[in-house]
Amino acid sequence: MILGLVDKSESPDAAKARQEAIFRSLKVLTMFVTNTCNAKCETCFYWMHLNDPDVGNLQLPDLEKLSKTMPQFPHLLVSGGEPVMRKDLAEVVGVFARNNGLESLDMPTNGLLTKKVVETIEQVLDEHPHLMVTVGHSLDGFKETHDRLRGVKGNFEKLFQTMEALSEMRARRVEKAKLGQGPYPKLRLLTLTCINNQNIQEIEELADWVSSTKDVDGMMFEALRGTPKDPELLPPTTEQFDLMIRKSMEVNDLLMRRRFPEQRTARLAYIRGVYRMQRDHITKGKIPSTCQAGVNLAVLEPDGRVRLCELLDEVGDLRQHDLDWRSVWLSPKAEAQRRWIRDQRCSCTHCVNLGHSIDASAKTRLQRKVDQWAFS
């Protein structure tokens, strides 16, 4: 049984225990901090909602109140829009870091606002040095392809300016840490590439160029999903996806040996597990475990609407429940959607959902252990 699903034969005490278990099961909150974006990406599955007026969005006092009704959870992923277009983003992170026991922060960026990205990440590192902060730079090809898919001329150069500025900032903080003038910066820099039929031919060369010339700690490839803005964009074929997997494992092995050797085997096994599940979805239409969206994973919209998965309908509006997380997370609508996810074996290629669904199946748990042993 999935946590949170009703068993009609359960006793009142069992029902209460089940509700408490599902309440405390949260591991990852994906928070869309703004709808505002300064790019016009053809690959975006969220494009119909971009640049909707940010009226009625939850403000810092609202988030402070909300966070105190939520359980402890380790991972916050901020998204958008372009996350740094929310001016108080560092303060938003601080709310959950103080109240909910965060261990890590993940933030994608299109890199167009170099100064704002660096200032935001520096503030987070200063105020929360225990957080593992990962910045993912959206990279969809070489200059011409990237700028066309992103809809912004010059985006390619700006992206690498931002990456280099973060790299220089990290290097400065490392030197200060060596002199005892501050903590070692827990900052990881990645590239995030959405693979599709218009950039697949560049991927191998792009990966070789970035991994050999840039200060990057990982390169993550993701198959196109959802309904993109450009209807001519298509996800990779099975053969192309296999090429993508092979190249990703090759470059990430190289990059992790360079900076995070102690995390290499566990991280590679995790990545390989996600790719294996994505391939199962592409070739079989189903992943080999039950998706944990709504169990370990939650999505919060800027205005307080809650989803179990960013690809599914909302299950409630926190503004109608006095910003009480439990009221929405354990609502009948949320429970019905969890049951639907289980009964329909809901499946997609969403890397965050898949990564946190590996442990939902004995088979996939064992496979990850085998992968980790093989990489060692």
GIHU-V98928 format. One record per pair of residues at least 12 apart in sequence whose C-alpha atoms are under 10 Angstrom apart, sorted by the first residue. I is the first residue (numbers start at 1). J is the second residue. Records with the same first field share a line. If there is no record, write none. Layout:
I: J ; J
//
This chain:
1: 339 ; 342
2: 18 ; 22 ; 290 ; 291 ; 292 ; 294 ; 295 ; 338 ; 339 ; 341 ; 342 ; 360
3: 18 ; 19 ; 20 ; 21 ; 22 ; 23 ; 25 ; 292 ; 294 ; 295 ; 296 ; 335 ; 338 ; 339
4: 17 ; 18 ; 19 ; 20 ; 21 ; 22 ; 23 ; 25 ; 294 ; 295 ; 329 ; 330 ; 334 ; 335 ; 336 ; 338 ; 339
5: 18 ; 19 ; 22 ; 334 ; 335 ; 336 ; 337 ; 338 ; 339 ; 340 ; 342
6: 18 ; 19 ; 335 ; 336 ; 338 ; 339
19: 326 ; 329 ; 330
20: 326 ; 330
21: 295
22: 294 ; 295 ; 296 ; 326 ; 329 ; 330 ; 335
23: 70 ; 71 ; 72 ; 294 ; 295 ; 296 ; 325 ; 326 ; 329 ; 330
24: 70 ; 71 ; 72 ; 73 ; 295 ; 296 ; 326
25: 71 ; 72 ; 73 ; 292 ; 294 ; 295 ; 296 ; 297
26: 70 ; 71 ; 72 ; 73 ; 74 ; 75 ; 292 ; 293 ; 294 ; 295 ; 296 ; 297 ; 298
27: 71 ; 72 ; 73 ; 74 ; 75 ; 76 ; 102 ; 295 ; 296 ; 297 ; 298 ; 356
28: 73 ; 74 ; 75 ; 76 ; 77 ; 102 ; 104 ; 105 ; 293 ; 295 ; 296 ; 297 ; 298 ; 299 ; 352 ; 353 ; 356
29: 73 ; 74 ; 75 ; 76 ; 77 ; 78 ; 296 ; 297 ; 298 ; 299 ; 300 ; 308
30: 75 ; 76 ; 77 ; 78 ; 79 ; 80 ; 106 ; 107 ; 297 ; 298 ; 299 ; 300 ; 301 ; 307 ; 308 ; 309 ; 310 ; 352
31: 76 ; 77 ; 78 ; 79 ; 80 ; 83 ; 298 ; 299 ; 300 ; 301 ; 302 ; 304 ; 306 ; 310
32: 77 ; 78 ; 79 ; 80 ; 81 ; 82 ; 83 ; 299 ; 300 ; 301 ; 302 ; 303 ; 304 ; 310
33: 54 ; 57 ; 58 ; 59 ; 77 ; 78 ; 79 ; 80 ; 81 ; 82 ; 83 ; 84 ; 85 ; 86 ; 88 ; 89 ; 92 ; 300 ; 301 ; 302 ; 303
34: 50 ; 51 ; 52 ; 53 ; 54 ; 57 ; 58 ; 78 ; 79 ; 80 ; 81 ; 82 ; 83 ; 84 ; 85 ; 86 ; 87 ; 89 ; 301 ; 302 ; 303
35: 47 ; 49 ; 50 ; 51 ; 52 ; 53 ; 54 ; 57 ; 79 ; 80 ; 81 ; 82 ; 83 ; 85 ; 86 ; 301 ; 302 ; 303
36: 49 ; 50 ; 51 ; 52 ; 53 ; 54 ; 80 ; 81 ; 82 ; 83 ; 84 ; 85 ; 86
37: 50 ; 51 ; 52 ; 80 ; 81 ; 82 ; 83 ; 84 ; 85 ; 86 ; 110
38: 50 ; 51 ; 81 ; 82 ; 85 ; 110 ; 112 ; 113 ; 150 ; 151 ; 152
39: 81 ; 82 ; 110 ; 111 ; 112 ; 147 ; 149 ; 150 ; 151 ; 152 ; 153 ; 155
40: 81 ; 147 ; 148 ; 149 ; 150 ; 151 ; 152 ; 229
41: 110 ; 140 ; 146 ; 147 ; 148 ; 149 ; 150 ; 151 ; 152 ; 228 ; 229 ; 230
42: 148 ; 149 ; 150 ; 151 ; 228 ; 229 ; 230 ; 231 ; 232 ; 233
43: 140 ; 149 ; 150 ; 194 ; 195 ; 196 ; 224 ; 225 ; 226 ; 227 ; 228 ; 229 ; 230 ; 231 ; 233 ; 234
44: 81 ; 149 ; 150 ; 194 ; 224 ; 225 ; 226 ; 227 ; 228 ; 229 ; 230
45: 224 ; 225 ; 226 ; 227 ; 228 ; 229 ; 230 ; 310 ; 311
46: 80 ; 81 ; 226 ; 227 ; 228 ; 229 ; 310 ; 311
47: 81 ; 227 ; 228 ; 229
48: 227 ; 228 ; 229
49: 80 ; 81
50: 80 ; 81 ; 82
51: 80 ; 81
52: 81
54: 86 ; 302 ; 303
55: 302 ; 303
56: 302 ; 303 ; 304 ; 319
57: 301 ; 302 ; 303 ; 304 ; 305 ; 319
58: 301 ; 302 ; 303 ; 304 ; 305 ; 318 ; 319 ; 323
59: 88 ; 92 ; 302 ; 303 ; 304
60: 88 ; 89 ; 91 ; 92 ; 94 ; 95
61: 92 ; 95
62: 304 ; 318 ; 319 ; 322 ; 323
63: 92 ; 93 ; 95 ; 96 ; 304 ; 323
64: 92 ; 94 ; 95 ; 96 ; 98 ; 99 ; 323
65: 95 ; 99 ; 322 ; 323 ; 324 ; 325
66: 95 ; 96 ; 99 ; 304 ; 318 ; 319 ; 322 ; 323 ; 324 ; 325 ; 326
67: 95 ; 96 ; 97 ; 98 ; 99 ; 100 ; 323 ; 324 ; 325
68: 95 ; 96 ; 98 ; 99 ; 100 ; 323 ; 324 ; 325
69: 99 ; 100 ; 323 ; 324 ; 325 ; 326 ; 327
70: 96 ; 99 ; 100 ; 323 ; 324 ; 325 ; 326 ; 329
71: 99 ; 100 ; 101 ; 325 ; 326
72: 96 ; 97 ; 99 ; 100 ; 101 ; 102
73: 96 ; 97 ; 99 ; 100 ; 101 ; 102 ; 103 ; 104 ; 296 ; 297
74: 96 ; 97 ; 100 ; 101 ; 102 ; 103 ; 104 ; 105 ; 131
75: 96 ; 97 ; 100 ; 101 ; 102 ; 103 ; 104 ; 105 ; 106 ; 131 ; 132 ; 297
76: 93 ; 96 ; 97 ; 100 ; 102 ; 103 ; 104 ; 105 ; 106 ; 107 ; 133
77: 93 ; 104 ; 105 ; 106 ; 107 ; 108 ; 133 ; 134 ; 299 ; 352
78: 92 ; 93 ; 105 ; 106 ; 107 ; 108 ; 109 ; 299 ; 300
79: 106 ; 107 ; 108 ; 109 ; 300 ; 301 ; 302
80: 107 ; 108 ; 109 ; 301 ; 302
81: 108 ; 109 ; 110
82: 107 ; 108 ; 109 ; 110 ; 111 ; 112 ; 113
83: 107 ; 108 ; 109 ; 110 ; 117
84: 107 ; 108 ; 109 ; 110 ; 111 ; 112 ; 113 ; 114 ; 116 ; 117 ; 118 ; 119 ; 120 ; 121
85: 113 ; 116 ; 117
86: 116
87: 116 ; 120
88: 120
89: 120 ; 121 ; 123 ; 124
90: 119 ; 120 ; 121 ; 122 ; 123 ; 124 ; 125 ; 127
91: 120 ; 123 ; 124 ; 127
93: 105 ; 124 ; 127 ; 128
94: 123 ; 124 ; 127 ; 128
97: 124 ; 127 ; 128 ; 130 ; 131
98: 128
101: 131
102: 128 ; 130 ; 131 ; 132
103: 128 ; 130 ; 131 ; 132 ; 133
104: 128 ; 130 ; 131 ; 132 ; 133 ; 134 ; 186
105: 124 ; 131 ; 132 ; 133 ; 134 ; 135 ; 187
106: 131 ; 132 ; 133 ; 134 ; 135 ; 136 ; 188
107: 121 ; 133 ; 134 ; 135 ; 136 ; 137
108: 134 ; 135 ; 136 ; 137 ; 138 ; 190 ; 191 ; 192
109: 135 ; 136 ; 137 ; 138 ; 139 ; 159 ; 162 ; 191 ; 192
110: 136 ; 137 ; 138 ; 139 ; 150 ; 155 ; 156 ; 158 ; 159 ; 160 ; 162 ; 192
111: 136 ; 137 ; 138 ; 139 ; 155 ; 156 ; 157 ; 158 ; 159 ; 160 ; 161 ; 162 ; 163
112: 152 ; 154 ; 155 ; 156 ; 157 ; 158 ; 159 ; 160 ; 161 ; 162
113: 158 ; 159 ; 161 ; 162
114: 158 ; 159 ; 160 ; 161 ; 162 ; 163 ; 164 ; 165 ; 166
115: 161 ; 162 ; 165 ; 166
116: 162
117: 135 ; 162 ; 163 ; 165 ; 166
118: 162 ; 163 ; 165 ; 166 ; 167 ; 169
119: 166 ; 169
121: 133 ; 134 ; 135 ; 166 ; 169 ; 187
122: 166 ; 169 ; 170 ; 173 ; 185 ; 187
125: 173 ; 183 ; 184 ; 185 ; 186 ; 187
126: 182 ; 183 ; 185
128: 186
129: 182 ; 183 ; 184 ; 185 ; 186 ; 187
130: 183 ; 184 ; 185 ; 186
131: 185 ; 186 ; 187
132: 185 ; 186 ; 187 ; 188
133: 185 ; 186 ; 187 ; 188 ; 189
134: 186 ; 187 ; 188 ; 189 ; 190 ; 217
135: 163 ; 166 ; 187 ; 188 ; 189 ; 190 ; 191 ; 192
136: 163 ; 188 ; 189 ; 190 ; 191 ; 192 ; 193 ; 216 ; 218 ; 219 ; 220
137: 159 ; 160 ; 162 ; 163 ; 189 ; 190 ; 191 ; 192 ; 193 ; 216 ; 219 ; 220
138: 150 ; 156 ; 159 ; 190 ; 191 ; 192 ; 193 ; 194 ; 220
139: 155 ; 156 ; 159 ; 160 ; 190 ; 191 ; 192 ; 193 ; 194 ; 195 ; 206 ; 219 ; 220 ; 221
140: 156 ; 191 ; 192 ; 193 ; 194 ; 195 ; 196 ; 198 ; 199 ; 200 ; 202 ; 203 ; 206 ; 221
141: 156 ; 193 ; 194 ; 195 ; 198 ; 199 ; 200 ; 201 ; 202 ; 203 ; 205 ; 206 ; 207
142: 156 ; 199 ; 202 ; 203 ; 205 ; 206 ; 209
143: 155 ; 156 ; 157
144: 156
145: 198 ; 199 ; 202
146: 193 ; 199
149: 198 ; 199 ; 230 ; 233
159: 191
160: 214
163: 189 ; 190 ; 191 ; 214 ; 215 ; 216
164: 189 ; 214 ; 215 ; 216
166: 187 ; 188 ; 189 ; 215
167: 187 ; 188 ; 189 ; 214 ; 215 ; 216
168: 215
169: 185 ; 187
170: 184 ; 185 ; 186 ; 187 ; 188 ; 189
171: 184 ; 185
172: 185
173: 185 ; 186
174: 186
187: 217
188: 216 ; 217 ; 218 ; 259 ; 260
189: 215 ; 216 ; 217 ; 218 ; 219
190: 215 ; 216 ; 217 ; 218 ; 219 ; 220
191: 207 ; 210 ; 211 ; 216 ; 217 ; 218 ; 219 ; 220 ; 221
192: 218 ; 219 ; 220 ; 221 ; 222
193: 207 ; 219 ; 220 ; 221 ; 222 ; 223 ; 224
194: 220 ; 221 ; 222 ; 223 ; 224 ; 225 ; 235 ; 236
195: 221 ; 222 ; 223 ; 224 ; 225 ; 233 ; 234 ; 235 ; 236 ; 240 ; 241 ; 244
196: 222 ; 223 ; 224 ; 225 ; 232 ; 233 ; 234 ; 235 ; 236 ; 237 ; 240 ; 241
197: 223 ; 224 ; 232 ; 233 ; 234 ; 235 ; 236 ; 237 ; 240
198: 232 ; 233 ; 234 ; 235 ; 236
199: 233 ; 236
200: 235 ; 236 ; 237 ; 240 ; 241 ; 243 ; 244
201: 240
203: 221 ; 243 ; 244 ; 247 ; 248
204: 243 ; 244 ; 246 ; 247 ; 248 ; 251
205: 247
207: 219 ; 220 ; 221 ; 247 ; 248 ; 250 ; 251 ; 252
208: 247 ; 250 ; 251
210: 251
211: 251 ; 252 ; 254 ; 255
212: 251 ; 254 ; 255
215: 255 ; 259
216: 252 ; 255 ; 256 ; 258 ; 259
217: 251 ; 252 ; 254 ; 255 ; 256 ; 257 ; 258 ; 259 ; 260
218: 248 ; 249 ; 251 ; 252 ; 253 ; 254 ; 255 ; 256 ; 259 ; 260
219: 247 ; 248 ; 249 ; 251 ; 252 ; 255
220: 244 ; 245 ; 248 ; 249 ; 251 ; 252 ; 271 ; 351
221: 241 ; 244 ; 245 ; 247 ; 248 ; 249 ; 271 ; 275 ; 351
222: 235 ; 236 ; 241 ; 244 ; 245 ; 275 ; 278 ; 349 ; 350 ; 351
223: 235 ; 236 ; 237 ; 240 ; 241 ; 244 ; 275 ; 278 ; 279 ; 282 ; 349 ; 350 ; 351
224: 236 ; 349 ; 350
225: 311 ; 348 ; 349 ; 350
226: 311 ; 348 ; 349 ; 350
235: 282
236: 282
237: 282 ; 283
238: 279 ; 282 ; 283
241: 275 ; 278 ; 279 ; 282
242: 275 ; 276 ; 279
244: 275
245: 271 ; 272 ; 275 ; 276 ; 279
246: 272 ; 275
248: 268 ; 271 ; 272 ; 275
249: 268 ; 269 ; 271 ; 272 ; 275
250: 268
252: 264 ; 267 ; 268 ; 271
253: 265 ; 267 ; 268 ; 375
256: 268
264: 372 ; 375 ; 376
265: 369 ; 371 ; 372 ; 373 ; 374 ; 375 ; 376
266: 368 ; 369 ; 371 ; 372 ; 373 ; 375 ; 376
267: 372 ; 375
268: 368 ; 371 ; 372 ; 375 ; 376
269: 367 ; 368 ; 369 ; 370 ; 371 ; 372 ; 373 ; 374 ; 375 ; 376
270: 354 ; 355 ; 356 ; 358 ; 368 ; 369 ; 371 ; 372
271: 351 ; 355 ; 368 ; 371
272: 355 ; 367 ; 368 ; 371 ; 372
273: 354 ; 355 ; 357 ; 358 ; 364 ; 365 ; 367 ; 368 ; 369 ; 371 ; 372
274: 287 ; 349 ; 350 ; 351 ; 352 ; 353 ; 354 ; 355 ; 356 ; 357 ; 358 ; 364 ; 368
275: 349 ; 351 ; 354 ; 355
276: 288 ; 354 ; 364 ; 367
277: 289 ; 347 ; 348 ; 349 ; 350 ; 351 ; 354 ; 355 ; 357 ; 358 ; 364
278: 347 ; 348 ; 349 ; 350 ; 351 ; 354
279: 348 ; 349
280: 347 ; 348 ; 349
281: 347 ; 348 ; 349
282: 347 ; 348 ; 349
285: 345 ; 346 ; 347 ; 348
286: 344 ; 345 ; 346 ; 347 ; 348 ; 349
287: 345 ; 346 ; 347 ; 348 ; 349 ; 354 ; 357 ; 358 ; 364
288: 345 ; 347 ; 357 ; 358 ; 360 ; 361 ; 362 ; 363 ; 364
289: 342 ; 345 ; 346 ; 347 ; 354 ; 357 ; 358 ; 359 ; 360 ; 361 ; 362 ; 363 ; 364 ; 365
290: 341 ; 342 ; 343 ; 344 ; 345 ; 346 ; 347 ; 354 ; 357 ; 358 ; 359 ; 360 ; 361
291: 309 ; 338 ; 341 ; 342 ; 345 ; 346 ; 347 ; 348 ; 353 ; 354 ; 355 ; 356 ; 357 ; 358 ; 360 ; 361
292: 308 ; 309 ; 338 ; 341 ; 342 ; 346 ; 353 ; 354 ; 355 ; 356 ; 357 ; 358 ; 359 ; 360
293: 307 ; 308 ; 309 ; 310 ; 312 ; 337 ; 338 ; 341 ; 342 ; 346 ; 352 ; 353 ; 354 ; 356 ; 357
294: 307 ; 308 ; 309 ; 329 ; 330 ; 334 ; 335 ; 337 ; 338 ; 339 ; 341 ; 353
295: 308 ; 329 ; 338 ; 356 ; 357
296: 308 ; 353 ; 356 ; 357
297: 309 ; 352 ; 353 ; 356 ; 357
298: 310 ; 329 ; 353
299: 311 ; 312 ; 314
300: 314 ; 317 ; 318
301: 314 ; 317 ; 318
303: 317 ; 318 ; 319
304: 316 ; 317 ; 318 ; 319 ; 320 ; 323 ; 325
305: 317 ; 318 ; 319 ; 320 ; 328
306: 318 ; 325 ; 328 ; 329 ; 334
307: 328 ; 329 ; 334 ; 337
308: 329 ; 334 ; 335 ; 337 ; 338 ; 341
309: 337 ; 341 ; 350 ; 353
310: 350 ; 353
311: 348 ; 350
312: 337 ; 341
313: 334 ; 337
314: 333 ; 334 ; 337
315: 328 ; 329 ; 330 ; 331 ; 332 ; 333 ; 334 ; 335 ; 336 ; 337
316: 328 ; 329 ; 330 ; 331 ; 332 ; 333 ; 334
//
